[in-house]
Amino acid sequence: MSLHTLSMHRSQPQSTGEVALVGAGPGDPGLLTLHACQALQRAEVVLYDALVSQAILDLIPNGVECIAVGKRCGAHSLPQAEIERVMVAKAAAGARVVRLKGGDPLMFGRGGEEMRALKAAGIPYRVVPGVTAASACAAYGAMPLTHRGVAQGVTFVTGHGKDGQPVEDWRPYVIPGHTLVIYMGLKRAEWIQQGLLKAGMDPQMPVAIVGQASQPGQQRLNGTLATLPALAVMEGLPSPAAIIVGETTALAQELDWFEAENQPAVSAKSLDISLDSAAV
Ligand code: SAH
């Protein structure tokens, strides 16, 4: 190799790849966006979370390097810093990387942290939004998040904050005519119930839990705030699941279009949980 070519090589840094933070939606591949599909088709490396359904992983072309980086319930099989390190290293080596996340990457998905890591490393990135769990639970659970005259607003909140600490004071979330969608709340259903009651919510407030929204195994359970802890431990409730609190959840039986075709939804009535016996 001549000195000339050596210096050429030195002066031409390896071309940098790119990262697409892609929302995979709630599980049904039909809910992927065209941008998400195109990103998967062009990917050389895919780093995916455990929430991404098998049906979506099956769309990744053969030969693409696929790296599983997450477990459910916040316990990451790779620590967040390590996920960011691998993502940056693959892109810095020139790969087109897809960081595939369940739902929407910027909704309880640590997408902001990953964008920051990419920015700091000088890696070009873009974000492809996905259908978030709240939208999927609403659509496939047949309950609007807002409804004229019933709910004028909606809040998405986590039941599992940084270091596992959820919301302490639920008063800001108890708003008349408002729907609450609680992500990652199932294991803390009783704690959430107690917090909402303490904040003044009516124990008769209708609630629903939707597990595996949009997927063939979807289950919707309907009840009230009083029966929420009992619903959350129902046998057969698939994970992941989200809790929806608000008057519009009571519309689910009337408006159902999805579960009737799959399997019957279970209601609080058929659970045989009397309000008196439920801990309030
Ligand atoms: N970024 C994701 C949320 C990640 S947090 C999104 O936008 O949807 C993980 C939580 O999302 C789960 O604990 C559960 O509460 C909810 N979730 C994700 N997928 C779901 C699904 N298919 N059905 C019901 N809840 C789901």
Boltz pocket constraint, residues with backbone or C-beta under 6 A from the ligand:
constraints:
  - pocket:
      binder: B
      contacts: [[A, 25], [A, 26], [A, 27], [A, 51], [A, 101], [A, 102], [A, 103], [A, 104], [A, 105], [A, 106], [A, 107], [A, 108], [A, 109], [A, 130], [A, 131], [A, 132], [A, 133], [A, 134], [A, 136], [A, 137], [A, 182], [A, 183], [A, 184], [A, 185], [A, 210], [A, 211], [A, 212], [A, 213], [A, 214], [A, 240], [A, 241], [A, 242], [A, 243]]
      max_distance: 6.0
